[in-house]
Amino acid sequence: MYRELLYNAKRIFIILIISVCYISCSDSDKVEKEIDTIEVDLDVARFDREFAKAKPLDIPVLKKAYPYLFPAQYTDSVWVAKLQDSLQVELLSEVGATFSDFSEERDDLILLFKHIKYYFPDYVLPKVVTVTSDVRYNSRIIMTDSLLLIGLDNYLGPEHKFYENFPKYIAAGLDKQYLVSDVANAFAKQVVPKPKDRSFLAQMVYYGKELVAKDKLVPFITDAQKINYSEEQLAWAEANEEQIWRNFIESEYLYSTDTKLAQRFLDPAPFSKFGLELDNASPGRVGRFIGWQIVRAFMEKNGMTLQQMLPVSAEEIFKKSNYKPKK
């Protein structure tokens, strides 16, 4: 009798889990179908190609078409010299070889902007302009209210000769697979409120909100691409989630305002700095990964929309998430 009751209870539990998953998947499919119907007319201008093919007499024409790319303090002679500079010529050539066709990236950007329009209907699409930035990877994406500049020379692949003197953890992110993720991140920074306090928890949740926004805005890319990890780095973070969390709790980091915690666990770095043997095996920014899981847990348990979640305080998100790391 007891075994029969236990068997039936297990069956009911499994059926409930399957039902929840089915409803969740059905809702997700419904949302994606609605998003697919949204019209997006994306204007992508390949300034990098136009400049690569330009002659000195074309500079006034380009200045008229792209005034925001030609600061007034520089005379035409500066741009003519740039056209003839051997390093610039090589840079433009390498970008042209990697991005001779931008159609795949354009399709991904259209998908991203469809999702943005779904969740933020009042958003006005920017004009997209591809440029070179002298490999200034910290400003590879510049997004304003009306303009999106994409520095394509920052996406030539981690082994490219232009990056050979960069730290490996920086070069690893300079790959076209992260391009649409970086654009989504630039948008997320516009809609995710800055943390109201300096605690480590508040900062983790801030980055967690950015990543959950990317869950919604770029569901067509991998989780590794969303956080700019390799698949191996993401697998490490997932396998060690409980150990990371235990370290944070036992070290009483959550409500600490020690600025060094950001350097150790949130900022780009070759690895995270626990002061343990596992350090060298870890990826950087594991605090962002944990923040992501906290906000994901909150969203699953509280049924909020993305817009409703964004202004919620880190403390409330943490308490209502009932976050427990996967073992």
MIDREN-261997 format. One record per residue (C-alpha): residue number from 1; x, y, z. Coordinates in steps of 0.05 Angstrom, whole numbers, plus 32768, in hexadecimal, padded with zeros to 4 digits. Example, Ala and Ser with C-alpha at 12.3 -4.5 7.8 and 13.67 -1.06 7.14 Angstrom:
baza n 1, x 80F6, y 7FA6, z 809C
baza n 2, x 8111, y 7FEB, z 808F
***
This chain:
baza n 1, x 8000, y 8000, z 8000
baza n 2, x 8037, y 8031, z 8014
baza n 3, x 805F, y 8021, z 7FD5
baza n 4, x 8021, y 802C, z 7FAA
baza n 5, x 8014, y 8070, z 7FCB
baza n 6, x 805D, y 8083, z 7FC2
baza n 7, x 805B, y 806D, z 7F79
baza n 8, x 801B, y 8096, z 7F6C
baza n 9, x 8038, y 80D3, z 7F8F
baza n 10, x 8076, y 80CF, z 7F63
baza n 11, x 804B, y 80C9, z 7F25
baza n 12, x 8022, y 8106, z 7F39
baza n 13, x 8062, y 812E, z 7F47
baza n 14, x 807F, y 811C, z 7F03
baza n 15, x 803E, y 812E, z 7EDF
baza n 16, x 803D, y 8171, z 7F03
baza n 17, x 8085, y 8180, z 7EEF
baza n 18, x 8077, y 816D, z 7EA7
baza n 19, x 8037, y 8198, z 7EA7
baza n 20, x 805D, y 81D5, z 7EC3
baza n 21, x 8094, y 81CC, z 7E8F
baza n 22, x 8060, y 81C5, z 7E58
baza n 23, x 803B, y 8204, z 7E6D
baza n 24, x 807C, y 822A, z 7E73
baza n 25, x 8094, y 8213, z 7E2F
baza n 26, x 804F, y 8223, z 7E10
baza n 27, x 8051, y 8269, z 7E2D
baza n 28, x 8098, y 8273, z 7E14
baza n 29, x 8085, y 825A, z 7DCE
baza n 30, x 8049, y 828A, z 7DCE
baza n 31, x 8075, y 82C5, z 7DE0
baza n 32, x 80A8, y 82B3, z 7DAA
baza n 33, x 8071, y 82AE, z 7D76
baza n 34, x 8058, y 82F4, z 7D8A
baza n 35, x 809E, y 830F, z 7D86
baza n 36, x 80A8, y 82F0, z 7D42
baza n 37, x 806E, y 831B, z 7D27
baza n 38, x 808E, y 835D, z 7D3C
baza n 39, x 80A8, y 8385, z 7D01
baza n 40, x 80EF, y 839F, z 7D07
baza n 41, x 810D, y 83C8, z 7CCF
baza n 42, x 8155, y 83CB, z 7CE5
baza n 43, x 8183, y 83FC, z 7CC3
baza n 44, x 81CB, y 83E2, z 7CC3
baza n 45, x 81FF, y 840F, z 7CA4
baza n 46, x 8244, y 83F0, z 7C96
baza n 47, x 826E, y 842E, z 7CA1
baza n 48, x 82AB, y 8403, z 7CAA
baza n 49, x 82A3, y 83EA, z 7C62
baza n 50, x 8294, y 842F, z 7C46
baza n 51, x 82D2, y 844C, z 7C68
baza n 52, x 82FD, y 8412, z 7C51
baza n 53, x 82EA, y 8420, z 7C08
baza n 54, x 82EC, y 846C, z 7C0D
baza n 55, x 831B, y 849B, z 7BE9
baza n 56, x 8331, y 84DF, z 7C04
baza n 57, x 82FB, y 8503, z 7BDC
baza n 58, x 82C6, y 84D7, z 7BFE
baza n 59, x 82D4, y 84F2, z 7C44
baza n 60, x 82A3, y 852E, z 7C3E
baza n 61, x 826D, y 84FE, z 7C27
baza n 62, x 8279, y 84CF, z 7C62
baza n 63, x 827B, y 8509, z 7C93
baza n 64, x 8237, y 851F, z 7C7A
baza n 65, x 821A, y 84D9, z 7C80
baza n 66, x 823A, y 84C9, z 7CC4
baza n 67, x 8247, y 850C, z 7CE7
baza n 68, x 8249, y 84EA, z 7D2C
baza n 69, x 8287, y 84C3, z 7D16
baza n 70, x 82AF, y 8500, z 7D02
baza n 71, x 82BE, y 852E, z 7D3D
baza n 72, x 82BF, y 8577, z 7D28
baza n 73, x 8304, y 8584, z 7D45
baza n 74, x 8324, y 8556, z 7D11
baza n 75, x 8331, y 8570, z 7CCA
baza n 76, x 8327, y 8547, z 7C8C
baza n 77, x 8372, y 853C, z 7C88
baza n 78, x 836F, y 8510, z 7CC6
baza n 79, x 833D, y 84E2, z 7CA5
baza n 80, x 8364, y 84E0, z 7C64
baza n 81, x 83A2, y 84CC, z 7C8B
baza n 82, x 8379, y 8496, z 7CAD
baza n 83, x 8364, y 847A, z 7C6A
baza n 84, x 83AD, y 8472, z 7C57
baza n 85, x 83C7, y 8459, z 7C9B
baza n 86, x 83E1, y 8411, z 7C93
baza n 87, x 83C7, y 83FA, z 7CD6
baza n 88, x 8382, y 8416, z 7CC8
baza n 89, x 8382, y 83F6, z 7C83
baza n 90, x 8394, y 83B2, z 7CA2
baza n 91, x 835F, y 83BA, z 7CD8
baza n 92, x 8329, y 83C9, z 7CA5
baza n 93, x 8341, y 838F, z 7C7A
baza n 94, x 833D, y 835E, z 7CB4
baza n 95, x 82F7, y 8376, z 7CC7
baza n 96, x 82E2, y 836F, z 7C7E
baza n 97, x 82FC, y 8328, z 7C7C
baza n 98, x 82D6, y 8313, z 7CBC
baza n 99, x 8297, y 833B, z 7CAE
baza n 100, x 8293, y 833B, z 7C62
baza n 101, x 824A, y 8327, z 7C6C
baza n 102, x 8225, y 8343, z 7CA8
baza n 103, x 81E3, y 8320, z 7C9A
baza n 104, x 81E7, y 82ED, z 7CD3
baza n 105, x 81F7, y 8324, z 7D05
baza n 106, x 81C0, y 8350, z 7CE9
baza n 107, x 818D, y 8317, z 7CF1
baza n 108, x 81A3, y 830E, z 7D3A
baza n 109, x 819C, y 8359, z 7D46
baza n 110, x 8157, y 8359, z 7D27
baza n 111, x 8143, y 8320, z 7D56
baza n 112, x 815F, y 8347, z 7D91
baza n 113, x 8139, y 8386, z 7D7F
baza n 114, x 80F9, y 835E, z 7D75
baza n 115, x 80FF, y 8345, z 7DBC
baza n 116, x 8110, y 838B, z 7DD5
baza n 117, x 80D2, y 83A7, z 7DB2
baza n 118, x 80A7, y 8370, z 7DD2
baza n 119, x 80BF, y 837E, z 7E19
baza n 120, x 80C9, y 83C9, z 7E10
baza n 121, x 8095, y 83DE, z 7DDC
baza n 122, x 80A7, y 8428, z 7DDE
baza n 123, x 80F0, y 841B, z 7DCB
baza n 124, x 8106, y 843F, z 7D8C
baza n 125, x 8137, y 8417, z 7D62
baza n 126, x 817B, y 8437, z 7D59
baza n 127, x 81A1, y 843E, z 7D18
baza n 128, x 81D7, y 8407, z 7D18
baza n 129, x 821B, y 841B, z 7CFE
baza n 130, x 8256, y 83EB, z 7CF9
baza n 131, x 829A, y 840C, z 7D05
baza n 132, x 82E1, y 83FE, z 7D19
baza n 133, x 82F8, y 8417, z 7D5D
baza n 134, x 8343, y 840C, z 7D5E
baza n 135, x 8333, y 83CD, z 7D87
baza n 136, x 8318, y 83F4, z 7DC3
baza n 137, x 82F6, y 83B7, z 7DDF
baza n 138, x 82DB, y 83DC, z 7E1C
baza n 139, x 82AF, y 8406, z 7DED
baza n 140, x 82A2, y 83D1, z 7DB8
baza n 141, x 8257, y 83E1, z 7DBC
baza n 142, x 823D, y 8428, z 7DC2
baza n 143, x 81F2, y 842F, z 7DC8
baza n 144, x 81CC, y 8471, z 7DCD
baza n 145, x 8183, y 8482, z 7DC5
baza n 146, x 8189, y 8485, z 7D79
baza n 147, x 81CB, y 8463, z 7D68
baza n 148, x 81ED, y 8420, z 7D70
baza n 149, x 8237, y 841E, z 7D5E
baza n 150, x 8257, y 83D9, z 7D58
baza n 151, x 82A3, y 83D6, z 7D57
baza n 152, x 82AE, y 8399, z 7D2B
baza n 153, x 82F9, y 8398, z 7D36
baza n 154, x 82E9, y 837E, z 7D7C
baza n 155, x 82CA, y 833D, z 7D60
baza n 156, x 8300, y 831E, z 7D35
baza n 157, x 830A, y 82E0, z 7D60
baza n 158, x 8334, y 82D4, z 7D9F
baza n 159, x 8371, y 82BB, z 7D78
baza n 160, x 8374, y 82F7, z 7D49
baza n 161, x 83B8, y 8318, z 7D44
baza n 162, x 839C, y 835B, z 7D59
baza n 163, x 838D, y 833E, z 7D9E
baza n 164, x 83CD, y 8317, z 7DA9
baza n 165, x 83E6, y 8347, z 7DDF
baza n 166, x 83A3, y 8348, z 7E03
baza n 167, x 8397, y 831E, z 7E42
baza n 168, x 8377, y 82DC, z 7E2C
baza n 169, x 8338, y 82E9, z 7E55
baza n 170, x 832D, y 832A, z 7E2E
baza n 171, x 833D, y 830C, z 7DEA
baza n 172, x 830D, y 82D2, z 7DF8
baza n 173, x 82D2, y 8302, z 7DF4
baza n 174, x 82E7, y 8323, z 7DB3
baza n 175, x 82C0, y 82F3, z 7D88
baza n 176, x 8284, y 82FD, z 7D5B
baza n 177, x 825C, y 82C9, z 7D82
baza n 178, x 8256, y 82FE, z 7DBA
baza n 179, x 8242, y 8338, z 7D8D
baza n 180, x 81F6, y 8336, z 7D96
baza n 181, x 8200, y 8325, z 7DE0
baza n 182, x 822A, y 8365, z 7DE8
baza n 183, x 81F4, y 838E, z 7DC6
baza n 184, x 81BF, y 8370, z 7DF4
baza n 185, x 81EB, y 8381, z 7E2F
baza n 186, x 81F1, y 83C9, z 7E18
baza n 187, x 81A5, y 83CD, z 7E16
baza n 188, x 819D, y 83AB, z 7E59
baza n 189, x 81CA, y 83E0, z 7E79
baza n 190, x 8197, y 8414, z 7E61
baza n 191, x 815C, y 83F3, z 7E84
baza n 192, x 8179, y 83D1, z 7EC2
baza n 193, x 817C, y 8404, z 7EFC
baza n 194, x 81BF, y 840D, z 7F1D
baza n 195, x 81C4, y 83ED, z 7F62
baza n 196, x 81AC, y 8419, z 7F9B
baza n 197, x 81E1, y 8402, z 7FCB
baza n 198, x 8229, y 83EA, z 7FC7
baza n 199, x 8220, y 83A5, z 7FE4
baza n 200, x 823C, y 8369, z 7FC0
baza n 201, x 81F5, y 834C, z 7FBD
baza n 202, x 81DA, y 838B, z 7F9C
baza n 203, x 8210, y 8388, z 7F67
baza n 204, x 8206, y 833E, z 7F5A
baza n 205, x 81BB, y 8349, z 7F51
baza n 206, x 81C8, y 8384, z 7F23
baza n 207, x 81F0, y 8357, z 7EF4
baza n 208, x 81BD, y 8320, z 7EFE
baza n 209, x 8186, y 834F, z 7EE5
baza n 210, x 81B0, y 835F, z 7EA7
baza n 211, x 81B8, y 8315, z 7E99
baza n 212, x 816F, y 8304, z 7EA5
baza n 213, x 815E, y 833E, z 7E75
baza n 214, x 818A, y 831A, z 7E42
baza n 215, x 8164, y 82D9, z 7E50
baza n 216, x 8127, y 82FD, z 7E36
baza n 217, x 8148, y 8327, z 7DFF
baza n 218, x 8177, y 82F4, z 7DE0
baza n 219, x 8159, y 82AF, z 7DF0
baza n 220, x 8175, y 8297, z 7DAD
baza n 221, x 81BE, y 8298, z 7DC6
baza n 222, x 81DE, y 826A, z 7DF9
baza n 223, x 81E4, y 827A, z 7E43
baza n 224, x 8230, y 827A, z 7E3A
baza n 225, x 822A, y 82B0, z 7E05
baza n 226, x 81FC, y 82D9, z 7E31
baza n 227, x 8231, y 82DD, z 7E69
baza n 228, x 826B, y 82DD, z 7E38
baza n 229, x 8287, y 829B, z 7E50
baza n 230, x 82A0, y 8260, z 7E2A
baza n 231, x 8275, y 8221, z 7E31
baza n 232, x 82AB, y 8204, z 7E5E
baza n 233, x 82AA, y 8241, z 7E8C
baza n 234, x 825E, y 823F, z 7E92
baza n 235, x 8262, y 81F4, z 7EA1
baza n 236, x 8294, y 8203, z 7ED9
baza n 237, x 8267, y 8239, z 7EF7
baza n 238, x 822B, y 820B, z 7EF5
baza n 239, x 8250, y 81D0, z 7F13
baza n 240, x 826D, y 81FB, z 7F4B
baza n 241, x 8230, y 8227, z 7F59
baza n 242, x 8225, y 820B, z 7F9F
baza n 243, x 826F, y 8212, z 7FB2
baza n 244, x 8271, y 825A, z 7F99
baza n 245, x 8233, y 826C, z 7FC0
baza n 246, x 824C, y 824A, z 7FFF
baza n 247, x 828C, y 8272, z 7FFA
baza n 248, x 8265, y 82B3, z 7FF4
baza n 249, x 8239, y 82A2, z 8030
baza n 250, x 8270, y 8288, z 805D
baza n 251, x 829C, y 82C4, z 804D
baza n 252, x 8262, y 82F3, z 805D
baza n 253, x 8268, y 8317, z 801A
baza n 254, x 821F, y 8324, z 800A
baza n 255, x 8217, y 8365, z 8030
baza n 256, x 825F, y 837A, z 802D
baza n 257, x 8271, y 83BC, z 800A
baza n 258, x 82B9, y 83A9, z 8000
baza n 259, x 82CA, y 83C2, z 7FBA
baza n 260, x 82FD, y 838A, z 7FB1
baza n 261, x 82C5, y 8358, z 7FAB
baza n 262, x 82B1, y 8376, z 7F68
baza n 263, x 82F8, y 836D, z 7F4F
baza n 264, x 82FA, y 8325, z 7F68
baza n 265, x 82B5, y 830D, z 7F51
baza n 266, x 8292, y 833E, z 7F23
baza n 267, x 82C3, y 8362, z 7EF6
baza n 268, x 82E2, y 8342, z 7EB8
baza n 269, x 831E, y 8318, z 7ECE
baza n 270, x 8343, y 82D9, z 7EBA
baza n 271, x 8325, y 82B5, z 7EF6
baza n 272, x 82FE, y 82C2, z 7F36
baza n 273, x 8326, y 82CD, z 7F75
baza n 274, x 830D, y 82A2, z 7FAF
baza n 275, x 8353, y 8298, z 7FCB
baza n 276, x 8349, y 824D, z 7FC2
baza n 277, x 8368, y 8216, z 7F96
baza n 278, x 832D, y 821A, z 7F66
baza n 279, x 833D, y 8262, z 7F52
baza n 280, x 8365, y 8253, z 7F13
baza n 281, x 832E, y 8224, z 7EFA
baza n 282, x 82F7, y 8257, z 7F04
baza n 283, x 82E0, y 828A, z 7ED1
baza n 284, x 82DD, y 82D4, z 7EE4
baza n 285, x 829B, y 82F6, z 7EF7
baza n 286, x 827D, y 82BC, z 7F1D
baza n 287, x 8258, y 82EF, z 7F48
baza n 288, x 8230, y 8303, z 7F0A
baza n 289, x 8220, y 82BA, z 7EFE
baza n 290, x 8205, y 82B3, z 7F45
baza n 291, x 81DD, y 82F4, z 7F3E
baza n 292, x 81BF, y 82D7, z 7EFE
baza n 293, x 81A8, y 8299, z 7F22
baza n 294, x 818A, y 82C2, z 7F5B
baza n 295, x 8161, y 82ED, z 7F2C
baza n 296, x 814C, y 82B1, z 7F03
baza n 297, x 8133, y 828F, z 7F42
baza n 298, x 810D, y 82CF, z 7F55
baza n 299, x 80EC, y 82D2, z 7F11
baza n 300, x 80D7, y 8289, z 7F13
baza n 301, x 80B8, y 828F, z 7F59
baza n 302, x 8096, y 82D3, z 7F53
baza n 303, x 8078, y 82D5, z 7F0E
baza n 304, x 808E, y 831B, z 7EFD
baza n 305, x 8099, y 8338, z 7EB8
baza n 306, x 80DD, y 8352, z 7EA5
baza n 307, x 80C6, y 839A, z 7EAD
baza n 308, x 80A9, y 838D, z 7EF2
baza n 309, x 80E8, y 836B, z 7F0A
baza n 310, x 811A, y 83A0, z 7EF5
baza n 311, x 810B, y 83D4, z 7F2C
baza n 312, x 8105, y 83A1, z 7F64
baza n 313, x 813C, y 83A9, z 7F99
baza n 314, x 8174, y 8377, z 7F9F
baza n 315, x 8160, y 8366, z 7FE6
baza n 316, x 8118, y 8356, z 7FD1
baza n 317, x 812F, y 832D, z 7F96
baza n 318, x 815E, y 8305, z 7FC2
baza n 319, x 812B, y 82F8, z 7FF9
baza n 320, x 80F3, y 82E5, z 7FC9
baza n 321, x 811F, y 82BB, z 7F9D
baza n 322, x 812A, y 8286, z 7FD2
baza n 323, x 816A, y 8279, z 7FAB
baza n 324, x 818B, y 8237, z 7FB6
baza n 325, x 81C7, y 8224, z 7F8A
baza n 326, x 81C4, y 81E5, z 7F62
baza n 327, x 81EA, y 81AC, z 7F81
***
